[in-house]
Amino acid sequence: MLDIIIILACLIALANTNSSIARKFGLPSKYEMQLHYLLAYHVIFIFIFTWYILNFGGDSKGYWLIDTMEQVKIIDPTWDKYFGPSTTFIIWLTYVPSKILGLEYITGNMLFGFLGFIGIRYLFVMTASYFPANHSVLNFPLFPIIFYFPNLHFWTAGVGKDSLCFWGIAWFLYAVQAYKKRWWQGVFALFFVYMARPHMGQALIAGAAIAILLGSEIKREYKIGLGIIAFVGSIYLSASTLQFLHLEEFSIEAMGALADKTSGLLNSGKVGSGVNISSYSTPMRIFTYMFRPLFFDAHNIISFFSSFENLLYLYLSFFIYRNWTPEAIRDMPVFLKAGIIVFVPTMIAFANSLGNLGAIMRMKNMTMIYFVLFVFFLIAYNKKLRFQKLQEKIRYYKRREEIIAQKKQAAEQLPAR
C-alpha cells in the first residue's frame, strides 16, 4: 500500500510541476502537453527496465536488495557505513526506502526513474527556450523527437548510477544556465554526480567553468574570481578522484594503463557484446563509442533499437562542418557550451577504455544528448541566419521597388514642356 501511495504522489507532483515549469519558461501549451506525454512514455520504460533486469539481471537489482551486491561487503552493515563514493553511495541512497521502509524494487525503479525524467525535463525546457529554430529530418522535426529516443529513457529508468548521474548533470547544467540565481542548485547537483561517479563530477565542474569563462555573459573581473574558484575546486576534487580510480597521477601513461585494464575486463569471452578496441586506431575507437552498435552489431532488442539512434547520430555529425561558425559558438546557451565541453573529454576517455557495446550504451547516455543538441543548435542557428538574410533581401527589393515607383510617379507629375 505504501508503494502505491508513494508512486501516485510522485506522479501527481511531476504532472503538476510539468505545468508550472512550462509556465515559468513561457512555453506554449503544446510543449506543456509534450512534457506530460514524455512522463507517460518514461513510465512505460520504467516497466520495461524492471522487466529486463528481473529477467536478464544487472547491478540495479543489487543496489536495491543490497545484500546481493557482491561489490560491497560490509560487516555489521548500517546506513551510515555505506556512505561513500560510487557503488556505496547508491546503496546509501536506497538503504532507507529498501531496508527500513521495505519498498518493492519496482518502486525503487519508479523513484530513480522519476529523477531521470526530471533530468530530461530540464533539457527539454531549455531547448524549447533557447534554440532559435527547429529542423526536420525526413519531415520529422528534431524537437521534440530527440527527447523520445529509447536509450535516453531506458538507461534513466531504474535504480543505479546512470539515472542519478544523468539527472545530476542535467540539473547542474540547468543551474549553470542561470548561475547567478541557481548556483546553490548547481552545488547540490554536483554533489550527487561526484558521489556517484567522481570522474564525472570532476569533468562537470571543469566543463562548466570553461564554458562560463569563454562566454560573454559575465564581466572580466568576475571571470578571474570564478577561474580561481574552479581551479581550487578541481585540485580539491582531483585527490579523491585519483583515489577512486586507483591512480597515482593524471598522466597519459597512467590513464592508458587503466584503459587497457578496463578494456581487457570488458572484452572477456563472457561478454556477448565485447569488441577488441586494443586493435583499433583512435579514430575507430571514437567511432565505436559514438555510433555503435549499428545493425550488424545488434545482439539483443535494446541494441537493435539503439542502432536507429546511432544512425541518426552519424547522420547529424555530417552537419557539423557545414554549420560550424564562430557566431554560433558565441551565441550558444551556456548550458550547451558546458555540456559539449564535458562531452568531449569523457567521450575520448570512455572511447579508449570501454570494450563492450552494452557498457558503451550505458555510459554515453549521460552525455550523448549534449552532442545531439550541439549539432541541432548549429543547424538551427544557421537556419535562422539564412532566414534573416532572406528577409533582408525581401526588404531590400521591396524598398527598391518602392523607390522606383516613387521616381516614376514623380516623373509623371512633371509638367510637360
MIKEKE-882366 format. One record per residue (C-alpha): residue in three letters; chain; x, y negated, z negated. Coordinates in pm, 1 decimal. Layout:
PAKOL  code  unit        px        py        pz
PAKOL   ALA     A         X         Y         Z
...
***
This chain:
PAKOL  code  unit        px        py        pz
PAKOL   MET     A       0.0       0.0       0.0
PAKOL   LEU     A     285.4    -238.0     -87.1
PAKOL   ASP     A     441.1    -166.8     254.5
PAKOL   ILE     A     122.5    -272.6     434.3
PAKOL   ILE     A      85.4    -588.9     224.7
PAKOL   ILE     A     444.4    -697.5     294.0
PAKOL   ILE     A     422.3    -626.6     668.4
PAKOL   LEU     A      90.6    -811.3     708.0
PAKOL   ALA     A     215.0   -1107.4     502.5
PAKOL   CYS     A     526.4   -1135.7     721.4
PAKOL   LEU     A     324.3   -1108.4    1043.1
PAKOL   ILE     A      84.9   -1383.1     933.7
PAKOL   ALA     A     375.1   -1604.8     826.0
PAKOL   LEU     A     554.6   -1556.2    1158.0
PAKOL   ALA     A     240.1   -1629.8    1359.7
PAKOL   ASN     A     181.9   -1949.6    1161.6
PAKOL   THR     A     542.8   -2062.6    1191.4
PAKOL   ASN     A     531.5   -1992.6    1566.9
PAKOL   SER     A     266.4   -2262.5    1591.2
PAKOL   SER     A     441.9   -2503.7    1355.0
PAKOL   ILE     A     782.5   -2479.7    1524.9
PAKOL   ALA     A     618.4   -2523.2    1867.0
PAKOL   ARG     A     453.4   -2842.8    1742.8
PAKOL   LYS     A     778.2   -2959.1    1581.9
PAKOL   PHE     A     960.8   -2935.6    1916.4
PAKOL   GLY     A     665.3   -3073.4    2111.6
PAKOL   LEU     A     625.7   -2760.6    2323.1
PAKOL   PRO     A     316.6   -2716.0    2541.3
PAKOL   SER     A      50.5   -2467.0    2434.6
PAKOL   LYS     A     162.1   -2214.8    2697.8
PAKOL   TYR     A     501.4   -2183.7    2525.4
PAKOL   GLU     A     335.5   -2151.4    2186.5
PAKOL   MET     A     140.7   -1857.4    2328.3
PAKOL   GLN     A     466.3   -1712.0    2463.9
PAKOL   LEU     A     603.1   -1709.5    2108.9
PAKOL   HIS     A     300.3   -1507.1    1997.3
PAKOL   TYR     A     347.5   -1269.1    2290.9
PAKOL   LEU     A     715.8   -1231.8    2203.6
PAKOL   LEU     A     624.1   -1146.9    1844.8
PAKOL   ALA     A     383.5    -873.3    1956.2
PAKOL   TYR     A     640.7    -748.4    2209.2
PAKOL   HIS     A     909.2    -737.7    1939.9
PAKOL   VAL     A     686.7    -540.8    1701.7
PAKOL   ILE     A     646.4    -277.2    1973.8
PAKOL   PHE     A    1024.1    -248.0    1993.0
PAKOL   ILE     A    1042.3    -208.7    1615.7
PAKOL   PHE     A     830.2     106.1    1650.6
PAKOL   ILE     A    1041.9     222.6    1946.0
PAKOL   PHE     A    1360.6     164.3    1746.4
PAKOL   THR     A    1220.3     354.2    1447.5
PAKOL   TRP     A    1119.0     648.6    1666.6
PAKOL   TYR     A    1461.2     650.1    1833.5
PAKOL   ILE     A    1657.8     652.1    1507.6
PAKOL   LEU     A    1435.1     917.2    1345.8
PAKOL   ASN     A    1477.4    1145.1    1648.1
PAKOL   PHE     A    1834.0    1079.0    1755.4
PAKOL   GLY     A    1994.4     949.6    1436.2
PAKOL   GLY     A    2200.1     640.9    1361.8
PAKOL   ASP     A    2352.7     432.5    1083.4
PAKOL   SER     A    2031.7     233.0    1049.1
PAKOL   LYS     A    1857.0     506.9     851.3
PAKOL   GLY     A    2161.4     548.5     629.2
PAKOL   TYR     A    2157.4     178.9     544.2
PAKOL   TRP     A    1805.7     222.3     409.4
PAKOL   LEU     A    1835.5     563.6     247.9
PAKOL   ILE     A    2175.6     457.5     106.2
PAKOL   ASP     A    2259.4     799.8     -44.9
PAKOL   THR     A    2305.5     941.3     306.0
PAKOL   MET     A    2551.9     671.8     416.0
PAKOL   GLU     A    2881.6     861.1     442.2
PAKOL   GLN     A    3094.7     548.5     498.2
PAKOL   VAL     A    3019.5     421.4     147.0
PAKOL   LYS     A    3065.0     638.2    -160.5
PAKOL   ILE     A    3030.3     462.8    -495.2
PAKOL   ILE     A    3044.7     641.4    -829.1
PAKOL   ASP     A    2754.3     544.5   -1057.9
PAKOL   PRO     A    2610.9     302.9    -797.1
PAKOL   THR     A    2420.7      -9.0    -899.1
PAKOL   TRP     A    2304.3    -304.9    -692.1
PAKOL   ASP     A    2595.7    -535.2    -779.3
PAKOL   LYS     A    2859.0    -271.1    -693.7
PAKOL   TYR     A    2753.5    -276.9    -328.8
PAKOL   PHE     A    2818.2    -647.8    -277.8
PAKOL   GLY     A    3098.4    -687.5     -25.1
PAKOL   PRO     A    3162.2    -734.4     346.7
PAKOL   SER     A    3039.8    -516.0     633.0
PAKOL   THR     A    2852.3    -192.7     554.0
PAKOL   THR     A    2828.2    -252.1     180.9
PAKOL   PHE     A    2664.0    -590.0     238.4
PAKOL   ILE     A    2380.1    -433.3     439.3
PAKOL   ILE     A    2329.6    -175.9     164.6
PAKOL   TRP     A    2331.9    -455.9     -93.4
PAKOL   LEU     A    2053.4    -627.4     101.9
PAKOL   THR     A    1845.0    -309.6     130.3
PAKOL   TYR     A    1902.1    -183.5    -224.3
PAKOL   VAL     A    1612.2    -368.4    -390.6
PAKOL   PRO     A    1341.9    -304.7    -126.3
PAKOL   SER     A    1453.3      55.6     -74.2
PAKOL   LYS     A    1570.2     187.5    -411.7
PAKOL   ILE     A    1372.4     -32.8    -651.0
PAKOL   LEU     A    1052.7    -116.7    -459.8
PAKOL   GLY     A    1051.2     216.8    -280.3
PAKOL   LEU     A     951.0      76.2      58.4
PAKOL   GLU     A     947.1     306.5     361.1
PAKOL   TYR     A    1212.0     300.0     634.8
PAKOL   ILE     A     959.9     161.7     885.7
PAKOL   THR     A     903.7    -134.1     650.7
PAKOL   GLY     A    1277.5    -193.3     639.9
PAKOL   ASN     A    1287.2    -199.9    1018.3
PAKOL   MET     A     998.9    -444.6    1015.0
PAKOL   LEU     A    1183.0    -677.9     775.6
PAKOL   PHE     A    1509.3    -670.9     969.0
PAKOL   GLY     A    1320.8    -677.2    1297.6
PAKOL   PHE     A    1140.9    -993.2    1190.3
PAKOL   LEU     A    1479.3   -1154.3    1131.1
PAKOL   GLY     A    1577.2   -1053.6    1483.5
PAKOL   PHE     A    1261.8   -1216.2    1617.2
PAKOL   ILE     A    1333.4   -1538.5    1428.4
PAKOL   GLY     A    1673.8   -1547.6    1599.9
PAKOL   ILE     A    1505.8   -1503.5    1939.0
PAKOL   ARG     A    1259.5   -1778.8    1847.4
PAKOL   TYR     A    1538.1   -2024.0    1762.9
PAKOL   LEU     A    1692.4   -1972.7    2107.4
PAKOL   PHE     A    1354.3   -1986.2    2280.0
PAKOL   VAL     A    1255.2   -2326.9    2140.0
PAKOL   MET     A    1599.0   -2477.3    2206.0
PAKOL   THR     A    1596.4   -2352.0    2564.4
PAKOL   ALA     A    1246.0   -2490.3    2617.1
PAKOL   SER     A    1350.6   -2826.4    2467.5
PAKOL   TYR     A    1698.4   -2890.7    2608.2
PAKOL   PHE     A    1708.4   -2726.6    2952.0
PAKOL   PRO     A    1633.3   -2974.8    3233.1
PAKOL   ALA     A    1462.1   -2736.0    3478.0
PAKOL   ASN     A    1365.0   -2375.2    3538.7
PAKOL   HIS     A    1494.1   -2134.7    3802.7
PAKOL   SER     A    1338.1   -1833.2    3969.5
PAKOL   VAL     A    1492.5   -1506.5    4084.1
PAKOL   LEU     A    1273.7   -1316.3    4335.3
PAKOL   ASN     A     992.6   -1559.5    4244.9
PAKOL   PHE     A    1022.3   -1472.4    3873.7
PAKOL   PRO     A    1112.0   -1771.7    3650.6
PAKOL   LEU     A    1418.1   -1707.9    3433.2
PAKOL   PHE     A    1241.6   -1880.8    3147.5
PAKOL   PRO     A    1077.0   -1721.2    2959.3
PAKOL   ILE     A    1151.7   -1386.4    3136.5
PAKOL   ILE     A    1504.1   -1363.7    2991.6
PAKOL   PHE     A    1357.2   -1354.1    2641.8
PAKOL   TYR     A    1172.6   -1032.7    2726.6
PAKOL   PHE     A    1484.2    -832.0    2811.9
PAKOL   PRO     A    1450.6    -490.2    2638.4
PAKOL   ASN     A    1805.8    -484.9    2497.8
PAKOL   LEU     A    1754.0    -821.3    2332.6
PAKOL   HIS     A    1463.6    -673.4    2135.4
PAKOL   PHE     A    1576.6    -314.2    2084.4
PAKOL   TRP     A    1905.0    -391.9    1910.3
PAKOL   THR     A    1743.3    -659.8    1692.5
PAKOL   ALA     A    1450.3    -442.2    1585.2
PAKOL   GLY     A    1582.5    -247.2    1288.6
PAKOL   VAL     A    1790.1    -221.1     974.9
PAKOL   GLY     A    2155.8    -288.2    1042.0
PAKOL   LYS     A    2428.5    -537.8    1122.0
PAKOL   ASP     A    2302.2    -601.9    1474.4
PAKOL   SER     A    1972.5    -761.8    1372.8
PAKOL   LEU     A    2133.2    -955.6    1089.5
PAKOL   CYS     A    2420.7   -1091.1    1299.2
PAKOL   PHE     A    2200.2   -1185.4    1592.7
PAKOL   TRP     A    1967.8   -1375.3    1359.1
PAKOL   GLY     A    2256.4   -1537.3    1172.0
PAKOL   ILE     A    2436.4   -1650.3    1488.4
PAKOL   ALA     A    2116.5   -1793.5    1639.5
PAKOL   TRP     A    2030.3   -1967.3    1310.8
PAKOL   PHE     A    2382.2   -2110.6    1285.3
PAKOL   LEU     A    2366.8   -2248.3    1639.8
PAKOL   TYR     A    2020.0   -2386.1    1573.1
PAKOL   ALA     A    2173.6   -2574.3    1279.5
PAKOL   VAL     A    2470.1   -2688.0    1490.9
PAKOL   GLN     A    2236.6   -2845.3    1747.1
PAKOL   ALA     A    2125.5   -3092.5    1477.8
PAKOL   TYR     A    2419.4   -3051.6    1239.4
PAKOL   LYS     A    2373.2   -3388.3    1069.1
PAKOL   LYS     A    2045.8   -3278.8     907.7
PAKOL   ARG     A    2069.4   -2898.1     929.9
PAKOL   TRP     A    2429.7   -2845.2     815.1
PAKOL   TRP     A    2312.1   -2666.3     499.2
PAKOL   GLN     A    2126.2   -2411.7     713.9
PAKOL   GLY     A    2449.1   -2350.7     903.2
PAKOL   VAL     A    2627.0   -2269.7     576.1
PAKOL   PHE     A    2368.0   -2008.0     481.9
PAKOL   ALA     A    2368.3   -1858.5     833.0
PAKOL   LEU     A    2748.4   -1838.3     837.6
PAKOL   PHE     A    2741.7   -1656.0     503.1
PAKOL   PHE     A    2521.6   -1377.0     639.9
PAKOL   VAL     A    2718.4   -1339.5     964.3
PAKOL   TYR     A    3053.2   -1339.1     787.4
PAKOL   MET     A    2944.4   -1087.9     524.5
PAKOL   ALA     A    2801.3    -852.9     788.6
PAKOL   ARG     A    3089.7    -886.3    1035.9
PAKOL   PRO     A    3376.5   -1106.4     911.6
PAKOL   HIS     A    3541.1   -1135.5    1252.5
PAKOL   MET     A    3217.0   -1274.6    1399.8
PAKOL   GLY     A    3192.6   -1528.8    1119.1
PAKOL   GLN     A    3547.8   -1635.7    1194.1
PAKOL   ALA     A    3469.1   -1676.3    1565.2
PAKOL   LEU     A    3146.1   -1860.9    1487.2
PAKOL   ILE     A    3295.5   -2138.6    1276.2
PAKOL   ALA     A    3581.0   -2189.8    1522.6
PAKOL   GLY     A    3346.2   -2198.3    1822.8
PAKOL   ALA     A    3107.4   -2443.6    1663.1
PAKOL   ALA     A    3390.0   -2675.8    1556.4
PAKOL   ILE     A    3540.8   -2677.6    1906.4
PAKOL   ALA     A    3200.6   -2744.0    2065.8
PAKOL   ILE     A    3134.2   -3042.3    1837.9
PAKOL   LEU     A    3485.7   -3180.3    1879.0
PAKOL   LEU     A    3462.0   -3161.3    2259.4
PAKOL   GLY     A    3118.1   -3319.8    2264.0
PAKOL   SER     A    3032.4   -3686.8    2275.6
PAKOL   GLU     A    2771.6   -3670.7    2001.6
PAKOL   ILE     A    2984.3   -3797.9    1711.9
PAKOL   LYS     A    3235.7   -4076.9    1659.5
PAKOL   ARG     A    3607.6   -4012.8    1695.2
PAKOL   GLU     A    3687.7   -4079.4    1330.0
PAKOL   TYR     A    3432.4   -3819.0    1221.4
PAKOL   LYS     A    3582.6   -3567.7    1462.2
PAKOL   ILE     A    3913.3   -3587.9    1279.6
PAKOL   GLY     A    3748.4   -3509.9     946.2
PAKOL   LEU     A    3547.7   -3226.8    1098.5
PAKOL   GLY     A    3859.1   -3082.6    1260.6
PAKOL   ILE     A    4038.5   -3076.5     925.5
PAKOL   ILE     A    3741.7   -2906.7     755.5
PAKOL   ALA     A    3715.9   -2647.4    1034.0
PAKOL   PHE     A    4090.3   -2578.4    1021.6
PAKOL   VAL     A    4091.4   -2531.9     644.3
PAKOL   GLY     A    3779.8   -2315.4     665.1
PAKOL   SER     A    3934.5   -2093.4     932.0
PAKOL   ILE     A    4252.7   -2049.5     728.9
PAKOL   TYR     A    4049.2   -1961.0     420.4
PAKOL   LEU     A    3833.2   -1706.6     603.8
PAKOL   SER     A    4120.6   -1556.4     802.4
PAKOL   ALA     A    4272.5   -1390.5     494.4
PAKOL   SER     A    3963.7   -1183.2     420.5
PAKOL   THR     A    3911.6   -1116.7     792.6
PAKOL   LEU     A    4261.7    -967.9     817.1
PAKOL   GLN     A    4192.2    -757.7     510.6
PAKOL   PHE     A    3866.4    -632.1     661.6
PAKOL   LEU     A    4036.2    -541.5     992.9
PAKOL   HIS     A    4331.1    -382.1     807.4
PAKOL   LEU     A    4577.2    -610.6     986.5
PAKOL   GLU     A    4878.7    -793.6     850.2
PAKOL   GLU     A    4860.7   -1079.4    1101.0
PAKOL   PHE     A    4674.3   -1215.0    1401.6
PAKOL   SER     A    4903.2   -1126.5    1689.8
PAKOL   ILE     A    4877.3    -969.3    2032.8
PAKOL   GLU     A    5067.6    -662.4    1912.5
PAKOL   ALA     A    4851.9    -612.7    1603.2
PAKOL   MET     A    4524.6    -664.2    1789.7
PAKOL   GLY     A    4645.4    -437.2    2068.2
PAKOL   ALA     A    4722.3    -158.1    1823.2
PAKOL   LEU     A    4378.5    -196.7    1666.3
PAKOL   ALA     A    4217.6    -191.1    2011.3
PAKOL   ASP     A    4399.0     129.6    2106.9
PAKOL   LYS     A    4292.5     294.0    1782.1
PAKOL   THR     A    3928.6     186.1    1816.8
PAKOL   SER     A    3900.6     277.9    2183.1
PAKOL   GLY     A    4050.3     615.9    2110.3
PAKOL   LEU     A    3789.2     688.3    1843.2
PAKOL   LEU     A    3500.7     573.5    2059.1
PAKOL   ASN     A    3619.4     764.2    2362.2
PAKOL   SER     A    3627.6    1102.9    2191.5
PAKOL   GLY     A    3470.4    1404.8    2350.0
PAKOL   LYS     A    3179.5    1388.1    2106.9
PAKOL   VAL     A    3052.9    1067.3    2261.1
PAKOL   GLY     A    2838.1    1110.9    2569.7
PAKOL   SER     A    2884.9     757.7    2697.4
PAKOL   GLY     A    3260.1     727.3    2646.2
PAKOL   VAL     A    3476.8     552.7    2906.3
PAKOL   ASN     A    3854.2     570.5    2926.1
PAKOL   ILE     A    3932.2     198.8    2906.2
PAKOL   SER     A    4300.0     268.6    2834.1
PAKOL   SER     A    4341.2     341.2    3207.2
PAKOL   TYR     A    4151.5      25.1    3313.0
PAKOL   SER     A    4303.1    -307.7    3408.9
PAKOL   THR     A    4199.0    -613.7    3208.1
PAKOL   PRO     A    3951.2    -735.7    3474.5
PAKOL   MET     A    3794.3    -388.6    3489.0
PAKOL   ARG     A    3763.2    -378.9    3108.9
PAKOL   ILE     A    3584.7    -714.5    3116.6
PAKOL   PHE     A    3358.8    -595.3    3398.5
PAKOL   THR     A    3275.8    -279.9    3199.3
PAKOL   TYR     A    3188.1    -480.8    2890.0
PAKOL   MET     A    2973.4    -738.0    3068.1
PAKOL   PHE     A    2798.0    -540.2    3340.3
PAKOL   ARG     A    2791.1    -173.0    3245.5
PAKOL   PRO     A    2612.1      58.9    3208.2
PAKOL   LEU     A    2484.5      42.3    3563.3
PAKOL   PHE     A    2251.3     305.2    3708.3
PAKOL   PHE     A    2526.6     559.6    3772.3
PAKOL   ASP     A    2630.5     528.4    3403.5
PAKOL   ALA     A    2282.0     584.0    3258.1
PAKOL   HIS     A    2284.5     877.4    3014.3
PAKOL   ASN     A    1950.8     804.6    2839.7
PAKOL   ILE     A    1640.4     588.3    2875.4
PAKOL   ILE     A    1795.8     297.1    2683.7
PAKOL   SER     A    2098.8     276.3    2912.6
PAKOL   PHE     A    1872.3     315.8    3218.3
PAKOL   PHE     A    1673.8       3.7    3126.9
PAKOL   SER     A    1999.2    -171.4    3038.4
PAKOL   SER     A    2109.5    -115.8    3397.7
PAKOL   PHE     A    1840.9    -355.7    3521.7
PAKOL   GLU     A    1957.3    -624.1    3279.5
PAKOL   ASN     A    2322.1    -574.4    3368.0
PAKOL   LEU     A    2240.0    -601.6    3737.8
PAKOL   LEU     A    2078.4    -939.6    3669.5
PAKOL   TYR     A    2381.7   -1046.3    3462.0
PAKOL   LEU     A    2604.3    -955.9    3755.2
PAKOL   TYR     A    2381.8   -1144.0    3999.4
PAKOL   LEU     A    2374.4   -1455.9    3781.5
PAKOL   SER     A    2752.4   -1454.8    3737.5
PAKOL   PHE     A    2792.9   -1539.4    4108.1
PAKOL   PHE     A    2620.7   -1873.2    4044.5
PAKOL   ILE     A    2889.4   -1997.2    3803.2
PAKOL   TYR     A    3142.1   -2119.8    4061.6
PAKOL   ARG     A    2879.8   -2288.0    4278.2
PAKOL   ASN     A    2714.7   -2473.4    3990.6
PAKOL   TRP     A    3017.8   -2545.3    3771.0
PAKOL   THR     A    3059.6   -2921.2    3724.6
PAKOL   PRO     A    3222.7   -3132.5    3451.4
PAKOL   GLU     A    2895.3   -3323.7    3412.5
PAKOL   ALA     A    2702.0   -3003.0    3342.1
PAKOL   ILE     A    2950.8   -2902.4    3073.6
PAKOL   ARG     A    2944.5   -3252.3    2927.3
PAKOL   ASP     A    2565.2   -3265.4    2904.1
PAKOL   MET     A    2520.8   -2907.1    2787.1
PAKOL   PRO     A    2342.0   -2879.5    2448.6
PAKOL   VAL     A    2577.6   -2836.7    2153.7
PAKOL   PHE     A    2426.8   -2501.2    2056.5
PAKOL   LEU     A    2504.8   -2360.9    2402.2
PAKOL   LYS     A    2857.2   -2502.4    2408.2
PAKOL   ALA     A    2924.6   -2334.1    2075.5
PAKOL   GLY     A    2755.7   -2013.9    2189.0
PAKOL   ILE     A    2964.2   -1975.3    2504.3
PAKOL   ILE     A    3285.3   -2065.1    2318.8
PAKOL   VAL     A    3207.0   -1786.3    2071.1
PAKOL   PHE     A    3113.7   -1551.2    2355.7
PAKOL   VAL     A    3442.1   -1574.8    2548.6
PAKOL   PRO     A    3693.6   -1461.1    2279.3
PAKOL   THR     A    3458.2   -1196.8    2138.5
PAKOL   MET     A    3398.5   -1065.9    2490.6
PAKOL   ILE     A    3773.1   -1036.3    2551.8
PAKOL   ALA     A    3830.1    -869.3    2212.7
PAKOL   PHE     A    3546.3    -617.1    2249.4
PAKOL   ALA     A    3627.2    -550.3    2616.1
PAKOL   ASN     A    3971.4    -433.8    2506.6
PAKOL   SER     A    3854.5    -228.7    2208.6
PAKOL   LEU     A    3520.5     -63.5    2290.2
PAKOL   GLY     A    3539.4     256.7    2491.2
PAKOL   ASN     A    3177.5     360.8    2456.2
PAKOL   LEU     A    2888.4     218.8    2657.2
PAKOL   GLY     A    2644.3     262.9    2369.2
PAKOL   ALA     A    2867.9      60.4    2138.4
PAKOL   ILE     A    2913.6    -199.7    2413.9
PAKOL   MET     A    2536.0    -245.1    2449.4
PAKOL   ARG     A    2504.1    -297.9    2074.4
PAKOL   MET     A    2796.9    -532.5    2028.3
PAKOL   LYS     A    2743.7    -753.1    2331.1
PAKOL   ASN     A    2379.8    -805.2    2237.6
PAKOL   MET     A    2494.6   -1050.1    1966.4
PAKOL   THR     A    2637.1   -1296.8    2219.4
PAKOL   MET     A    2544.1   -1193.8    2576.9
PAKOL   ILE     A    2232.0   -1408.9    2568.5
PAKOL   TYR     A    2457.7   -1716.2    2548.9
PAKOL   PHE     A    2629.7   -1616.1    2873.1
PAKOL   VAL     A    2289.1   -1583.9    3040.6
PAKOL   LEU     A    2174.4   -1919.6    2902.9
PAKOL   PHE     A    2507.0   -2075.8    3007.2
PAKOL   VAL     A    2460.7   -1971.8    3371.0
PAKOL   PHE     A    2092.6   -2063.8    3355.6
PAKOL   PHE     A    2180.0   -2414.6    3232.3
PAKOL   LEU     A    2438.4   -2467.7    3508.9
PAKOL   ILE     A    2178.8   -2372.2    3769.5
PAKOL   ALA     A    1904.1   -2582.6    3608.3
PAKOL   TYR     A    2130.5   -2885.6    3566.7
PAKOL   ASN     A    2242.1   -2888.0    3930.2
PAKOL   LYS     A    1885.6   -2820.9    4042.0
PAKOL   LYS     A    1786.0   -3135.1    3851.1
PAKOL   LEU     A    2069.2   -3334.7    4013.9
PAKOL   ARG     A    1963.9   -3219.3    4360.8
PAKOL   PHE     A    1604.9   -3319.0    4284.9
PAKOL   GLN     A    1717.8   -3662.3    4165.0
PAKOL   LYS     A    1927.6   -3713.1    4480.2
PAKOL   LEU     A    1629.1   -3613.5    4691.7
PAKOL   GLN     A    1410.7   -3865.5    4507.4
PAKOL   GLU     A    1675.0   -4134.9    4561.7
PAKOL   LYS     A    1678.5   -4059.3    4934.2
PAKOL   ILE     A    1299.6   -4075.5    4948.7
PAKOL   ARG     A    1300.2   -4409.0    4764.5
PAKOL   TYR     A    1576.3   -4537.9    4992.9
PAKOL   TYR     A    1389.5   -4454.3    5312.9
PAKOL   LYS     A    1061.2   -4585.9    5174.2
PAKOL   ARG     A    1230.5   -4912.1    5084.4
PAKOL   ARG     A    1393.0   -4922.5    5427.6
PAKOL   GLU     A    1059.1   -4873.6    5599.2
PAKOL   GLU     A     906.5   -5148.5    5383.5
PAKOL   ILE     A    1185.2   -5390.5    5479.1
PAKOL   ILE     A    1145.8   -5305.8    5849.1
PAKOL   ALA     A     770.2   -5352.4    5821.9
PAKOL   GLN     A     815.8   -5688.3    5644.7
PAKOL   LYS     A    1058.3   -5809.4    5910.7
PAKOL   LYS     A     821.4   -5700.5    6187.6
PAKOL   GLN     A     530.3   -5875.4    6017.3
PAKOL   ALA     A     736.2   -6190.8    5971.1
PAKOL   ALA     A     837.6   -6182.1    6337.5
PAKOL   GLU     A     475.7   -6152.4    6446.9
PAKOL   GLN     A     379.9   -6456.9    6238.7
PAKOL   LEU     A     640.3   -6683.0    6400.4
PAKOL   PRO     A     476.2   -6944.6    6629.2
PAKOL   ALA     A     520.1   -6886.7    6999.3
PAKOL   ARG     A     742.4   -7137.6    7181.1
***
